[in-house]
Amino acid sequence: MGDVGRFYDDLAPLYHLVYEDWEASVVRQGGALASLIAERWGAGARVVLDGSLGIGTQALGLLGRGFQVIASDLSHGAVQRARREAMARGLRLPAVVADFRALAARAECADVVLIADNALPHLQTEADIMTALRECLRCTRPGGGCLITLRDYGIPPPAGTVERRPYGERSWKGRRYDVRQVWTWHGARYDLAFEIAPLDGDAPERATVLTTSYLAIAVAQVVTLMRQAGFDDVERIDGRFFQPIVAGTRPREP
């Protein structure tokens, strides 16, 4: 997943432009996840392992609500920015660089393991996804849980189809940018180009174009794989987050 790591290294300084108001999204997503965790695993579930940290969108929101968060991400650049964002807020965020197929954490270390923002489909195969889900199970305490958030993919369009998905205009440091994704389909996979173009005529910088790829795996298939990985009470949850959530619980020891 080296190419994926480099993609997020390059995107890390700009990733907040995905959101119209990143700070508000941090608060909103933290609140949504905190509420769901309390409902499913109780008020005592306060230790979260965020295995797809990114620049900290979910971790910072949970930290702000009093959770203890330990974190990792494939991207060194993303981890560095997340650490800086936490320090700027006076929050403690232990974070390391790691692939979520081999989480840098001890067994049963967390009440909840989180893989958010459609990170899981960066993996190339269902076998890789199963490896990652078994790592999530390993790091979850018995009776604790796992939350995976995913895009809701439909049937892939014909190979060669190009889809443009605009975020719209964003403002940052007094300048305006047009932000969008462009998807080029290749069967069940697609290449994603993340495009950030300056809109001001006197802008000194050129457009930024970063590329990566995804497996358009169905949410229902991730539900099946989580069950096969060893989680119980696995279900899809809609309407609680900006993406569908797949939640499962590690069985307690007999």
Kinemage of the C-alpha trace (Angstrom):
@kinemage 1
@onewidth
@group {chain A} dominant
@subgroup {mainchain}
@vectorlist {calphas} color= white
{ca met a 1} P 0.000 0.000 0.000
{ca gly a 2} L 2.956 2.291 -0.536
{ca asp a 3} L 1.182 4.283 -3.241
{ca val a 4} L -1.754 4.857 -0.900
{ca gly a 5} L 0.602 6.122 1.785
{ca arg a 6} L 2.197 8.569 -0.635
{ca phe a 7} L -1.237 9.767 -1.765
{ca tyr a 8} L -2.164 10.695 1.802
{ca asp a 9} L 1.282 12.138 2.502
{ca asp a 10} L 0.680 14.600 -0.318
{ca leu a 11} L -2.950 15.206 0.607
{ca ala a 12} L -2.359 15.767 4.339
{ca pro a 13} L -1.760 19.556 4.169
{ca leu a 14} L -4.917 20.002 2.070
{ca tyr a 15} L -7.235 17.277 3.360
{ca his a 16} L -9.401 19.671 5.373
{ca leu a 17} L -10.603 21.154 2.052
{ca val a 18} L -12.772 18.058 1.597
{ca tyr a 19} L -15.043 19.640 4.217
{ca glu a 20} L -16.853 22.937 3.908
{ca asp a 21} L -16.022 23.496 7.591
{ca trp a 22} L -13.515 20.958 8.876
{ca glu a 23} L -13.613 22.141 12.499
{ca ala a 24} L -17.391 21.742 12.572
{ca ser a 25} L -17.051 18.276 11.005
{ca val a 26} L -14.583 17.248 13.719
{ca val a 27} L -17.129 18.148 16.394
{ca arg a 28} L -20.073 16.614 14.534
{ca gln a 29} L -18.358 13.315 13.711
{ca gly a 30} L -16.963 12.967 17.223
{ca gly a 31} L -20.428 13.438 18.637
{ca ala a 32} L -21.997 10.921 16.280
{ca leu a 33} L -19.397 8.261 17.056
{ca ala a 34} L -19.483 8.911 20.809
{ca ser a 35} L -23.253 8.476 20.871
{ca leu a 36} L -23.111 5.235 18.891
{ca ile a 37} L -20.323 3.803 21.049
{ca ala a 38} L -22.255 4.517 24.255
{ca glu a 39} L -25.420 2.934 22.883
{ca arg a 40} L -23.749 -0.275 21.735
{ca trp a 41} L -20.960 -0.833 24.263
{ca gly a 42} L -21.898 1.311 27.245
{ca ala a 43} L -20.625 4.439 28.935
{ca gly a 44} L -17.504 2.578 30.069
{ca ala a 45} L -16.246 2.104 26.507
{ca arg a 46} L -13.777 4.989 26.464
{ca val a 47} L -10.623 3.667 24.757
{ca val a 48} L -10.683 3.862 20.957
{ca leu a 49} L -8.045 2.584 18.557
{ca asp a 50} L -8.326 4.634 15.361
{ca gly a 51} L -6.604 2.559 12.693
{ca ser a 52} L -7.158 5.030 9.852
{ca leu a 53} L -6.297 8.257 11.634
{ca gly a 54} L -5.860 10.538 8.626
{ca ile a 55} L -5.434 14.120 9.826
{ca gly a 56} L -7.506 13.312 12.913
{ca thr a 57} L -11.073 14.169 11.916
{ca gln a 58} L -12.668 11.441 14.050
{ca ala a 59} L -9.910 11.110 16.679
{ca leu a 60} L -9.917 14.804 17.550
{ca gly a 61} L -13.685 14.790 17.917
{ca leu a 62} L -13.555 11.811 20.272
{ca leu a 63} L -10.684 13.286 22.278
{ca gly a 64} L -12.708 16.445 22.677
{ca arg a 65} L -15.428 14.337 24.316
{ca gly a 66} L -13.080 12.793 26.840
{ca phe a 67} L -12.226 9.539 25.066
{ca gln a 68} L -8.737 8.080 25.176
{ca val a 69} L -7.613 7.563 21.582
{ca ile a 70} L -4.606 5.615 20.353
{ca ala a 71} L -4.083 5.858 16.636
{ca ser a 72} L -2.198 4.835 13.532
{ca asp a 73} L -2.252 5.537 9.831
{ca leu a 74} L -0.372 4.366 6.758
{ca ser a 75} L 0.660 7.935 5.956
{ca his a 76} L 3.540 9.548 7.823
{ca gly a 77} L 2.378 12.984 6.663
{ca ala a 78} L -1.149 12.427 7.958
{ca val a 79} L 0.105 11.186 11.335
{ca gln a 80} L 2.349 14.235 11.686
{ca arg a 81} L -0.505 16.614 10.947
{ca ala a 82} L -2.878 14.818 13.318
{ca arg a 83} L -0.307 15.092 16.090
{ca arg a 84} L 0.081 18.831 15.423
{ca glu a 85} L -3.682 19.340 15.405
{ca ala a 86} L -3.981 17.532 18.738
{ca met a 87} L -1.157 19.544 20.310
{ca ala a 88} L -2.732 22.803 19.125
{ca arg a 89} L -5.886 21.819 21.022
{ca gly a 90} L -4.046 20.696 24.155
{ca leu a 91} L -4.993 17.053 23.535
{ca arg a 92} L -2.888 13.903 23.876
{ca leu a 93} L -2.884 11.700 20.782
{ca pro a 94} L -0.393 8.801 20.707
{ca ala a 95} L -0.084 8.001 16.995
{ca val a 96} L 2.248 5.873 14.886
{ca val a 97} L 2.625 4.894 11.238
{ca ala a 98} L 1.158 1.430 10.573
{ca asp a 99} L -0.830 -0.546 8.026
{ca phe a 100} L -4.164 -1.648 9.478
{ca arg a 101} L -3.432 -5.177 8.275
{ca ala a 102} L -0.746 -5.191 11.010
{ca leu a 103} L -1.883 -2.733 13.671
{ca ala a 104} L 0.878 -1.475 15.945
{ca ala a 105} L -1.090 -2.246 19.080
{ca arg a 106} L -1.280 -5.015 21.649
{ca ala a 107} L -4.093 -7.542 21.717
{ca glu a 108} L -7.344 -6.489 23.417
{ca cys a 109} L -6.062 -2.930 23.897
{ca ala a 110} L -9.225 -1.045 22.943
{ca asp a 111} L -12.892 -0.921 23.805
{ca val a 112} L -13.611 0.049 20.195
{ca val a 113} L -11.545 -0.171 17.011
{ca leu a 114} L -12.430 2.396 14.345
{ca ile a 115} L -11.635 2.267 10.605
{ca ala a 116} L -13.374 5.313 9.119
{ca asp a 117} L -13.596 7.422 5.962
{ca asn a 118} L -13.809 4.528 3.491
{ca ala a 119} L -10.226 3.497 4.275
{ca leu a 120} L -10.836 -0.265 4.127
{ca pro a 121} L -11.567 -0.381 0.343
{ca his a 122} L -8.062 0.880 -0.421
{ca leu a 123} L -7.088 -2.770 0.006
{ca gln a 124} L -6.769 -4.735 -3.197
{ca thr a 125} L -8.677 -7.928 -2.357
{ca glu a 126} L -11.268 -9.382 -0.012
{ca ala a 127} L -8.453 -11.495 1.472
{ca asp a 128} L -6.611 -8.293 2.448
{ca ile a 129} L -9.816 -6.878 3.932
{ca met a 130} L -10.272 -10.061 5.948
{ca thr a 131} L -6.712 -9.709 7.283
{ca ala a 132} L -7.489 -6.152 8.394
{ca leu a 133} L -10.756 -7.179 10.062
{ca arg a 134} L -9.007 -9.969 11.979
{ca glu a 135} L -6.496 -7.384 13.193
{ca cys a 136} L -9.407 -5.266 14.391
{ca leu a 137} L -10.761 -8.295 16.249
{ca arg a 138} L -7.353 -8.973 17.819
{ca cys a 139} L -7.128 -5.434 19.193
{ca thr a 140} L -10.711 -5.308 20.526
{ca arg a 141} L -11.364 -6.384 24.100
{ca pro a 142} L -13.973 -9.151 24.568
{ca gly a 143} L -17.360 -7.479 24.647
{ca gly a 144} L -15.995 -4.429 22.830
{ca gly a 145} L -16.650 -3.436 19.273
{ca cys a 146} L -15.534 -2.364 15.855
{ca leu a 147} L -16.875 0.428 13.650
{ca ile a 148} L -16.151 0.564 9.907
{ca thr a 149} L -17.465 3.451 7.790
{ca leu a 150} L -17.768 2.985 4.027
{ca arg a 151} L -19.087 4.477 0.833
{ca asp a 152} L -22.302 2.840 -0.297
{ca tyr a 153} L -21.254 1.489 -3.687
{ca gly a 154} L -23.822 0.294 -6.157
{ca ile a 155} L -23.200 -1.936 -9.150
{ca pro a 156} L -19.962 -0.759 -10.827
{ca pro a 157} L -20.528 0.968 -14.180
{ca pro a 158} L -18.876 -0.276 -17.400
{ca ala a 159} L -15.088 -0.185 -17.525
{ca gly a 160} L -13.826 3.159 -18.792
{ca thr a 161} L -16.692 5.145 -17.245
{ca val a 162} L -15.543 8.478 -15.801
{ca glu a 163} L -17.519 10.108 -12.987
{ca arg a 164} L -16.915 13.639 -11.693
{ca arg a 165} L -17.854 14.249 -8.076
{ca pro a 166} L -17.491 17.900 -7.053
{ca tyr a 167} L -17.063 19.145 -3.510
{ca gly a 168} L -17.469 22.704 -4.712
{ca glu a 169} L -15.632 25.901 -3.898
{ca arg a 170} L -13.491 26.123 -0.783
{ca ser a 171} L -11.708 29.074 0.825
{ca trp a 172} L -8.398 28.762 2.647
{ca lys a 173} L -5.851 31.369 3.705
{ca gly a 174} L -7.680 34.048 1.742
{ca arg a 175} L -7.765 32.109 -1.526
{ca arg a 176} L -10.478 30.151 -3.320
{ca tyr a 177} L -10.193 26.596 -4.640
{ca asp a 178} L -12.343 24.230 -6.679
{ca val a 179} L -12.205 20.727 -5.159
{ca arg a 180} L -13.451 17.553 -6.797
{ca gln a 181} L -12.887 13.852 -7.284
{ca val a 182} L -12.757 12.115 -10.656
{ca trp a 183} L -13.381 8.360 -10.723
{ca thr a 184} L -12.280 6.170 -13.640
{ca trp a 185} L -13.746 2.691 -13.455
{ca his a 186} L -11.956 -0.614 -14.182
{ca gly a 187} L -14.469 -3.290 -13.331
{ca ala a 188} L -14.845 -3.618 -9.559
{ca arg a 189} L -12.040 -1.124 -8.956
{ca tyr a 190} L -11.695 2.535 -9.823
{ca asp a 191} L -8.883 5.053 -9.950
{ca leu a 192} L -9.564 8.255 -8.042
{ca ala a 193} L -8.034 11.600 -8.940
{ca phe a 194} L -8.313 14.219 -6.218
{ca glu a 195} L -8.170 17.636 -7.889
{ca ile a 196} L -7.663 20.964 -6.083
{ca ala a 197} L -7.560 23.907 -8.500
{ca pro a 198} L -6.980 27.573 -7.528
{ca leu a 199} L -9.762 29.877 -8.708
{ca asp a 200} L -8.094 33.254 -8.187
{ca gly a 201} L -6.495 34.648 -11.332
{ca asp a 202} L -3.365 35.758 -9.512
{ca ala a 203} L -2.837 32.449 -7.718
{ca pro a 204} L 0.838 31.445 -7.845
{ca glu a 205} L 0.231 27.722 -7.476
{ca arg a 206} L -0.925 25.235 -10.085
{ca ala a 207} L -3.726 22.717 -9.685
{ca thr a 208} L -2.927 19.780 -7.406
{ca val a 209} L -3.890 16.358 -8.777
{ca leu a 210} L -3.351 13.309 -6.548
{ca thr a 211} L -4.301 9.754 -7.493
{ca thr a 212} L -5.136 6.543 -5.679
{ca ser a 213} L -7.479 3.564 -6.152
{ca tyr a 214} L -10.307 1.743 -4.405
{ca leu a 215} L -12.146 -1.567 -4.471
{ca ala a 216} L -15.878 -0.848 -4.782
{ca ile a 217} L -16.865 -3.459 -2.220
{ca ala a 218} L -20.514 -3.549 -1.160
{ca val a 219} L -21.407 -2.748 2.434
{ca ala a 220} L -23.268 -6.079 2.629
{ca gln a 221} L -20.075 -7.912 1.724
{ca val a 222} L -18.168 -6.153 4.504
{ca val a 223} L -20.916 -7.248 6.910
{ca thr a 224} L -20.333 -10.846 5.775
{ca leu a 225} L -16.556 -10.555 6.109
{ca met a 226} L -16.835 -9.087 9.616
{ca arg a 227} L -18.913 -12.070 10.689
{ca gln a 228} L -16.379 -14.439 9.155
{ca ala a 229} L -13.575 -12.582 10.953
{ca gly a 230} L -15.228 -13.454 14.278
{ca phe a 231} L -17.449 -10.496 15.203
{ca asp a 232} L -20.981 -11.031 16.510
{ca asp a 233} L -24.095 -8.846 16.190
{ca val a 234} L -22.789 -7.374 12.939
{ca glu a 235} L -25.115 -4.919 11.264
{ca arg a 236} L -25.262 -2.003 8.897
{ca ile a 237} L -26.239 1.329 10.457
{ca asp a 238} L -27.537 4.211 8.346
{ca gly a 239} L -28.372 7.798 9.189
{ca arg a 240} L -25.897 8.186 12.061
{ca phe a 241} L -22.792 9.259 10.141
{ca phe a 242} L -21.985 10.744 6.760
{ca gln a 243} L -21.290 7.210 5.489
{ca pro a 244} L -22.947 3.874 6.283
{ca ile a 245} L -21.411 2.170 9.313
{ca val a 246} L -20.776 -1.530 9.809
{ca ala a 247} L -20.664 -2.374 13.519
{ca gly a 248} L -19.758 -5.626 15.222
{ca thr a 249} L -18.949 -6.893 18.723
{ca arg a 250} L -16.157 -9.231 19.781
{ca pro a 251} L -17.677 -12.163 21.676
{ca arg a 252} L -16.915 -12.419 25.372
{ca glu a 253} L -14.812 -15.332 26.513
{ca pro a 254} L -16.910 -18.401 27.406
